[in-house]
Amino acid sequence: MDDTPTVKENIDSVNNLEIELDMQKLKEELRKSFSEYQNTMKYMLADAPIQVLCLPVMTEKILLDQGFLRIYDLFNVDLVKIKGFGVARCRHLTTCLDKFFSML
């Protein structure tokens, strides 16, 4: 007997391939949407006042005096350039920020 696939088998194979490609595309779109959602949520949650970080009183006072009222105010800021901030305060602040964002 001849081992060549029948026309019906070829059509089924093509249909399965199309379904698999559609599923891959759908999964990629879902990953992208979820990633965008996560970023949006991080920025929305970063709208919280810096008090939620439970920083030492002096560190919090320095930040508030410099105009850093919300967590997102600290994004893209060179912490070393904040007046009154030393290495220890920078390290403690970054640790608190890491803990905050790891909870998201």
C-alpha positions in Angstrom: 0.0 0.0 0.0 1.0 3.6 -0.5 2.2 5.5 2.6 1.6 9.0 1.2 -0.8 11.0 3.4 -4.3 11.5 2.1 -5.8 14.9 1.2 -7.9 14.8 4.4 -4.8 14.1 6.6 -3.0 17.0 4.9 -6.0 19.4 5.5 -6.2 18.3 9.2 -2.4 18.9 9.6 -2.7 22.4 8.1 -5.7 23.2 10.3 -3.8 22.0 13.4 -0.9 24.2 12.4 -3.1 27.2 12.0 -4.7 26.6 15.4 -1.3 26.3 17.0 -0.1 29.6 15.4 -3.2 31.3 16.5 -2.7 30.1 20.1 0.9 31.3 20.1 -0.2 34.7 18.8 -2.9 34.9 21.5 -0.4 33.9 24.3 2.0 36.6 23.2 -0.7 39.2 23.1 -1.8 38.1 26.6 1.8 38.3 27.9 2.1 41.8 26.5 -1.2 43.0 28.0 -0.3 41.6 31.4 3.1 43.3 31.3 1.4 46.6 30.5 -1.1 46.0 33.3 1.7 45.3 35.8 3.5 48.5 34.8 0.3 50.5 35.1 -0.4 49.0 38.6 3.1 49.8 39.8 2.7 53.5 38.8 -0.8 53.7 40.3 0.4 52.1 43.6 3.4 54.4 43.6 1.0 57.3 44.0 1.1 56.4 47.7 2.6 58.9 50.1 6.2 58.1 51.1 4.9 57.6 54.7 3.8 54.0 53.6 7.5 53.1 53.4 7.9 53.4 57.2 11.2 55.3 56.9 13.0 56.7 59.9 11.6 60.1 60.9 14.7 62.0 59.9 14.9 60.3 56.4 11.2 61.0 55.9 11.6 64.7 56.9 14.5 65.2 54.5 12.5 63.7 51.7 9.4 65.8 52.5 11.5 69.0 52.8 13.0 68.3 49.4 9.5 68.0 47.9 9.3 64.2 47.6 5.8 63.6 48.7 4.8 60.5 46.8 6.7 57.3 46.0 6.7 58.0 42.3 8.5 61.3 43.1 11.5 59.1 43.8 11.6 57.5 40.4 14.6 58.5 38.3 16.1 60.5 41.1 19.8 60.3 42.0 19.5 59.7 45.7 23.1 60.7 46.3 22.2 64.3 45.2 19.5 64.7 47.8 20.7 67.2 50.4 21.3 65.5 53.8 21.3 62.0 52.4 24.2 59.8 53.1 25.1 56.3 52.0 23.2 54.7 54.9 20.0 56.6 54.2 20.2 55.8 50.5 20.7 52.1 51.2 17.8 52.1 53.7 15.5 53.9 51.3 16.3 51.6 48.4 15.7 48.6 50.6 12.3 50.0 51.6 11.4 50.7 48.0 12.5 47.2 47.0 10.2 45.7 49.8 7.3 47.9 48.7 7.6 46.9 45.0 8.1 43.2 45.8 4.7 43.2 47.5 3.0 44.2 44.2 
